Amino acid sequence: MNATRKRQKVSSACQRCRERKLGCDADRPCQLCTRAGAECVPRNGGRIDTAKPPERDSDYSRDDQTNRLGSEDTVIASESNIVNLSTMMFVETASNQHLVHDTSALPGGTKPMNCALPIAGSWRDLIGIELPADDVLDDCVKSFFLSVDWFMMVRIIELLYVFHEESFKRRYEEFLHQQRAYHDSDFLWICMLVIALGAHYLALEPPSNQNAVNYRQLSETLLSNIESHFLQIISSSTLETVQICILLGSFLLFNGRPNAGLGISGSGVKIAQVIGLHRESLWRERSQAKREEKRRAWWALEVFDKYAAIVFGRPCIIDDSDCDVGMVSDIQLGRQINLESSLLVYHQWKFRLYRILGPFLGRRRQQNRVKTVHTIHQQLLQWRRELPESLRLENYDQDSEHISLLQMQALNLQITYNNLQIIFHRTTAFQYNDEECKFRSADTRNNASLQQLLESALDISELYKYSSTMHASRRTHADMHIGITLFTAGVVLCAICLSQPMTTMSSRAKTGVMHIIRMCRNGSSSNQHLVSTQSLSILDSLVTVVLRGAAISQYNPTNSESILQPIREDSDLLDASQLWLWADNLNYESFNEIQNN
């Protein structure tokens, strides 16, 4: 370390960085606040040091930051472990002893590469199941990049975007023709997972396109095999392990096993942090392709974490202020790439959108809640105004027969934007009263949030106009995302009907609910998973509740507000699926009893 290097003074840090004991820079807004999508407020009376901030060129950077803290500050833990310390000691003494030690049993340790000797026999034998011919496997890989990667980067699903597609396919071709299985078993399992997911979506194609191959059976067999080896897979902390967690976790989340998907996602986050994926300053690779692959994996994991926080109504695992990873980019050097028309742009804008909502989803208590709501809302509106034309759904023909990937991305981006607006404004529009144990509809101060809630939900209900694009998207990895967003919008519109009876707003909301129910009914006919079917059942019952509530309001208007009790929000974020409990206030045992009456 260079002990004489000039450092940023703590007294010049902005308020946010000072509260979190972070290394702030001299620019305003500072880099950390910009990345977190937070307002950067200079410290009152503080002086901005215009000196150039120190470079983060090694694992010592966090220790440097700790040493910079004054006597009045709390010391924070360095992002290194005892194995890192021993390794650095070997490096400083020019010793190569660290290269021969097996540290796999120690936290943060690894197994030496020379301990993993080649395994005799074909990699097909290592899988333990019989696989179809190579051309069938190739079709599955192609299907994966068409059905999964475009949406995720890794959900790049919402993969070209967990992976760099060209790099993966080149490595896959080499792997496919190997006669022996080497120490790189992580890539073996990720190949099997890609094939399994590709086969799953091939099984959804018309039977005439499936030939004699049972893609559904192939997918189920491979997924079962991968799950049985999952503990073995995550025992090695590698980039491939993180990618497996993202892909397998998102697939389970979107295909009827959300709790298992959430647990696997959490495993991916912790493994990513162990290998330093959340900070580029910890990366040692010089290859731009490898660094880009890491960026894509991290951003996909971060979005997955935030998405899970939304659908489960629980805090994020990842704190944006702990992350320092650049935005994903196209690394096809030497070519002129029009990013406006590139599929990669979708992921860049999606990542920015989720990052805006990071402070809200992270559950940090804000000193000025009204100001925070206003600031985040303005950032969301600015994001929408700056969205490229190629990603605006209104620029595409509603009756188009040929649906491009860009068109599906535009639809899913609009769905995501409106869904986040709903999640953000829902708790402001419907306030919980601790003393009365009741939810109240929006007062005059919160009319703006209620109006935004209505407009965003109605925008989602209008997607029936793009039926061809919706149908194409629902045959891909985006299906469950669409289904849960339709459900969320439908439930919120029912809430508006109950809280604003006999009004124009209520009338508009009822029309929107009917459109959403029709779309859910069309989606449930595919039997791909139960999301649409279960959503439809709840929404049908909620319509009965709304009609019953309207009757109550007509004869006793003072009781209309009580229909919204009792639902308790959990730290400002409520799982939409819990809202059906509103029916409890009608004193019926079940929705069936309501219908029978």
KAHU-V654088 format. One record per residue. RES is the residue in one small letter. PHI is phi as a letter, one per 30 degrees, with the letter a starting at -180 (NA if undefined). D_CENTER is the distance of its C-alpha to the mean C-alpha in whole Angstrom. Layout:
res & phi & d_center
RES & PHI & D_CENTER
RES & PHI & D_CENTER
This chain:
res & phi & d_center
m & NA & 37
n & c & 39
a & d & 41
t & c & 42
r & d & 39
k & d & 39
r & c & 36
q & d & 34
k & d & 36
v & d & 34
s & d & 36
s & c & 34
a & d & 31
c & d & 29
q & d & 28
r & d & 25
c & d & 25
r & d & 28
e & d & 27
r & c & 24
k & h & 27
l & c & 25
g & d & 27
c & d & 27
d & c & 29
a & d & 32
d & d & 30
r & b & 29
p & d & 26
c & d & 25
q & d & 23
l & d & 21
c & d & 20
t & d & 20
r & d & 16
a & d & 15
g & i & 16
a & c & 19
e & d & 23
c & c & 25
v & c & 28
p & d & 31
r & d & 33
n & e & 36
g & i & 39
g & d & 37
r & c & 38
i & d & 36
d & d & 37
t & d & 37
a & d & 37
k & d & 34
p & d & 32
p & d & 32
e & d & 30
r & c & 28
d & c & 30
s & a & 29
d & d & 28
y & d & 31
s & d & 29
r & d & 27
d & d & 31
d & e & 32
q & d & 30
t & d & 31
n & d & 35
r & d & 35
l & d & 34
g & d & 37
s & d & 39
e & d & 38
d & c & 34
t & d & 32
v & d & 32
i & c & 28
a & d & 27
s & d & 27
e & d & 24
s & a & 27
n & b & 28
i & d & 32
v & d & 32
n & e & 30
l & d & 34
s & d & 36
t & d & 35
m & d & 35
m & d & 39
f & d & 39
v & d & 38
e & d & 40
t & c & 43
a & h & 43
s & c & 43
n & c & 41
q & d & 41
h & d & 38
l & d & 37
v & c & 39
h & d & 37
d & c & 35
t & c & 33
s & d & 30
a & d & 31
l & c & 31
p & e & 27
g & i & 26
g & d & 29
t & b & 29
k & c & 31
p & e & 33
m & d & 33
n & d & 37
c & d & 36
a & c & 34
l & d & 37
p & e & 37
i & c & 37
a & d & 40
g & j & 39
s & d & 37
w & d & 33
r & d & 33
d & d & 35
l & d & 33
i & d & 30
g & i & 33
i & b & 33
e & d & 34
l & c & 32
p & d & 33
a & d & 35
d & e & 33
d & d & 33
v & d & 31
l & d & 28
d & d & 28
d & d & 27
c & d & 24
v & d & 23
k & d & 24
s & d & 22
f & e & 19
f & d & 18
l & d & 19
s & c & 17
v & c & 14
d & d & 14
w & d & 14
f & c & 11
m & c & 8
m & h & 10
v & c & 9
r & e & 8
i & NA & 11
i & NA & 9
e & c & 8
l & NA & 14
l & f & 16
y & c & 13
v & d & 12
f & c & 16
h & d & 19
e & e & 20
e & d & 24
s & d & 24
f & d & 22
k & d & 25
r & d & 28
r & d & 27
y & d & 27
e & d & 30
e & d & 32
f & d & 30
l & d & 31
h & c & 35
q & d & 35
q & c & 38
r & b & 37
a & c & 34
y & c & 33
h & d & 31
d & d & 28
s & d & 27
d & d & 23
f & d & 23
l & e & 25
w & d & 23
i & d & 20
c & d & 22
m & d & 23
l & d & 19
v & d & 19
i & d & 23
a & d & 21
l & d & 18
g & d & 21
a & d & 23
h & e & 21
y & d & 21
l & d & 24
a & d & 26
l & d & 24
e & d & 27
p & e & 30
p & e & 33
s & d & 35
n & c & 32
q & c & 32
n & h & 35
a & c & 36
v & d & 33
n & c & 31
y & d & 28
r & d & 26
q & d & 29
l & d & 28
s & d & 24
e & d & 25
t & d & 27
l & d & 25
l & d & 22
s & d & 24
n & d & 26
i & d & 22
e & d & 22
s & d & 25
h & c & 25
f & d & 22
l & d & 23
q & d & 25
i & d & 22
i & d & 20
s & d & 24
s & c & 24
s & d & 21
t & b & 20
l & d & 18
e & d & 18
t & d & 18
v & d & 14
q & d & 14
i & d & 15
c & d & 13
i & d & 10
l & d & 12
l & d & 14
g & d & 11
s & d & 9
f & d & 12
l & d & 14
l & d & 11
f & d & 12
n & b & 16
g & i & 17
r & b & 16
p & d & 13
n & d & 15
a & d & 16
g & d & 12
l & d & 11
g & d & 14
i & d & 13
s & d & 10
g & d & 12
s & d & 15
g & d & 12
v & d & 12
k & d & 15
i & d & 17
a & d & 15
q & d & 17
v & d & 20
i & c & 20
g & i & 19
l & d & 16
h & d & 15
r & b & 18
e & d & 20
s & d & 23
l & c & 23
w & d & 23
r & c & 26
e & d & 26
r & c & 28
s & d & 27
q & d & 24
a & d & 23
k & d & 22
r & d & 20
e & d & 18
e & d & 17
k & d & 16
r & e & 14
r & d & 12
a & d & 11
w & d & 11
w & d & 8
a & d & 6
l & d & 6
e & d & 6
v & d & 3
f & e & 2
d & d & 5
k & d & 5
y & d & 4
a & d & 7
a & d & 8
i & d & 9
v & d & 10
f & c & 12
g & i & 13
r & b & 13
p & d & 13
c & d & 10
i & d & 11
i & d & 11
d & c & 13
d & e & 13
s & d & 17
d & d & 17
c & c & 15
d & b & 17
v & b & 16
g & d & 17
m & d & 15
v & d & 15
s & a & 18
d & d & 21
i & c & 23
q & d & 26
l & d & 28
g & i & 32
r & c & 30
q & d & 30
i & c & 26
n & d & 26
l & d & 22
e & d & 23
s & c & 23
s & d & 21
l & d & 18
l & d & 16
v & d & 16
y & e & 14
h & d & 11
q & d & 13
w & d & 13
k & d & 9
f & d & 9
r & d & 12
l & d & 11
y & d & 8
r & d & 10
i & e & 13
l & d & 11
g & e & 11
p & e & 15
f & d & 14
l & d & 11
g & d & 13
r & i & 16
r & d & 19
r & d & 22
q & c & 23
q & d & 27
n & b & 27
r & d & 24
v & d & 26
k & d & 26
t & d & 22
v & e & 21
h & d & 23
t & d & 22
i & d & 18
h & d & 20
q & d & 22
q & d & 19
l & d & 17
l & d & 20
q & d & 21
w & e & 18
r & d & 19
r & d & 22
e & d & 21
l & d & 19
p & e & 21
e & d & 24
s & d & 22
l & c & 19
r & c & 21
l & d & 21
e & d & 25
n & d & 26
y & c & 26
d & d & 29
q & d & 28
d & c & 30
s & d & 29
e & d & 30
h & c & 28
i & c & 25
s & d & 23
l & d & 20
l & d & 20
q & d & 20
m & d & 18
q & d & 15
a & d & 17
l & d & 17
n & d & 13
l & d & 13
q & d & 15
i & d & 14
t & d & 11
y & e & 13
n & d & 15
n & d & 13
l & d & 12
q & d & 15
i & d & 16
i & e & 14
f & d & 16
h & c & 19
r & d & 20
t & d & 21
t & d & 23
a & d & 25
f & c & 25
q & c & 27
y & c & 28
n & c & 31
d & d & 32
e & d & 35
e & c & 36
c & h & 33
k & b & 32
f & c & 29
r & c & 31
s & d & 30
a & d & 29
d & d & 32
t & e & 34
r & d & 32
n & c & 28
n & e & 29
a & d & 27
s & d & 24
l & d & 26
q & d & 26
q & d & 23
l & e & 22
l & d & 24
e & d & 24
s & d & 20
a & d & 20
l & d & 23
d & e & 22
i & d & 19
s & d & 23
e & d & 24
l & d & 22
y & d & 25
k & d & 27
y & c & 24
s & d & 25
s & d & 25
t & d & 22
m & d & 21
h & d & 23
a & d & 22
s & d & 18
r & d & 18
r & c & 20
t & b & 17
h & d & 13
a & d & 12
d & e & 15
m & d & 13
h & e & 11
i & d & 14
g & d & 16
i & d & 14
t & d & 14
l & d & 17
f & d & 18
t & e & 17
a & d & 19
g & d & 22
v & d & 22
v & d & 22
l & d & 24
c & d & 26
a & d & 26
i & d & 28
c & e & 30
l & d & 31
s & d & 31
q & b & 33
p & d & 36
m & h & 38
t & b & 37
t & d & 35
m & e & 32
s & d & 32
s & d & 34
r & d & 31
a & d & 28
k & d & 30
t & d & 30
g & d & 27
v & d & 26
m & d & 29
h & d & 27
i & d & 24
i & d & 26
r & d & 27
m & d & 24
c & d & 23
r & d & 26
n & d & 26
g & d & 23
s & d & 24
s & d & 27
s & d & 25
n & h & 25
q & d & 21
h & a & 20
l & c & 21
v & e & 18
s & d & 20
t & d & 24
q & d & 23
s & d & 21
l & d & 24
s & d & 27
i & d & 25
l & d & 25
d & e & 29
s & d & 30
l & d & 29
v & d & 31
t & d & 34
v & d & 33
v & d & 33
l & d & 36
r & d & 37
g & d & 36
a & d & 38
a & d & 41
i & d & 41
s & d & 40
q & d & 43
y & c & 46
n & b & 44
p & e & 42
t & d & 42
n & c & 40
s & d & 37
e & d & 35
s & d & 35
i & d & 33
l & d & 30
q & c & 31
p & c & 30
i & b & 26
r & c & 25
e & d & 22
d & c & 20
s & h & 20
d & i & 19
l & b & 16
l & c & 17
d & d & 16
a & e & 17
s & d & 19
q & d & 21
l & d & 23
w & d & 25
l & d & 27
w & e & 29
a & d & 31
d & e & 33
n & d & 34
l & d & 37
n & i & 38
y & c & 38
e & d & 37
s & a & 34
f & d & 33
n & d & 36
e & d & 39
i & d & 38
q & d & 38
n & d & 41
n & d & 43
